[in-house]
Structures are given as C-alpha cells and as structure tokens.
Amino acid sequence: MFPIVGLTVGAVVAGVLILSHMLHLPDLFCGLIALGAGLLVTGAFHEDGLADVADGFGGGATHEERLAIMRDSRIGAFGTLALVIVIPARAALLAALLVLPPAAIVALLAGAAAFSRALMVDLLSTTRPARSNGLSVLAGQPSRRTGFAAIAIGGLAAGSAASVYLSWEVAILSLIAALLALATLRSLAMRKIGGQTGDVCGAGQVLSETAMLAVFASAVAFA
C-alpha cells in the first residue's frame, strides 16, 4: 500500500501546484505552497526523518550516540541545514515542471511519490533494523515478494508517467536516480548505525523523490 498512498499524496501536491499557478502566483511560490500541502497531508513525517538522520549521522561519534541523537525530538544544526537545503530545492524543482500540461504534472508527481515510497518497502525488506524497537521494527520486515510487488507498482506508475509525458530515457534515468539515492543512504546507514530505522526510511523517501524530480526538471529544461 505504500506506493498507493504515494499516488494520493503526489496527486494532492500536483493539484495544489496547478491551482496556485492558475492564480498567477510566482512559480517558486507555487512550488512552496504545493510542497506545504504535501507536508500537511503527511504530517512532515518523512522530512522529520531526514532531519533526524542528518543530526544523528552528522553529530554522533558512535552507533549508540547517533541512534540516541536520532531519537531526540529536538532538531540540531545538521537537521536544520538539511531541511533548509532540501525544501527550497524541491520547491524549485516543482516550479520547473509548471511548463508542462496539468495532466503531465499530476502523473509525474504521483509517480515519483509512489516509487519513492515503494523504495521504503525495499529498504525494510533488505536491510536489518539498527534498533530492537522503533517504528521500523513495528512495521516488520516485508518479504522479498512484498518488496518486489511494491517496486513493481511504484515503478510502473513512475515509469509510465515519465515515458508518456517526457521520454522512455527520462523514465529510466529517473528510476535509476531514485535507486542510487536510496542505495547511497542505505550504505551510509549501514556504516553509521548498522542498519535502518524509521528515520532512515523517511529520509530515503525524501531523497529518492527529490532525485526523480531533479531528473524530470532537467529533462524539461533541455526539451
């Protein structure tokens, strides 16, 4: 169900982006408003994970210290910087897509949101938990079959949208970019804390979706 939820969230973000643009608001402002709508829908759940990961990986010296920092509800310098960089960047990437027809915007954003959430299932399925408790442990370890099913749903949604409205080359590049973003984070998490947590999963969603949006925006710019 993770990619199905992603389709819904992506469609909401796209709808707000299109509606705000119809009001002739500045493009970057439209991107920020749309991103804000998405944060309201999800409760900024994944962005909170990104901030915690940045604080823990950047501020801790040992596995235990990093995990303790990540569990702390307070945000530090590294977490603040991560959000300050990522949120405006994502808003700018959304704004870059406003030259496309509304249907294309909805399809691309829904697809990216779906595939990035499907990758969370893959992360849970293939990476051991770094803690004996926490959200990722409560979520359980999905089977490989479940992980492949999620990847198939999300990949089909994202790949089809990019193929139809951009090109099949862009579709492939966007999926690869998301996979590389997740693989990089997974490798870093294994070195820093010895596995995955709910925060790592959230950070993976944000980073992989951002990577896909970057490919889409670049394709639009070179079209």
Helices and strands as residue ranges (DSSP letters): H 2-22, H 27-42, H 45-59, H 63-71, H 77-96, G 97-99, H 102-126, H 135-139, H 144-165, H 168-192, H 198-222
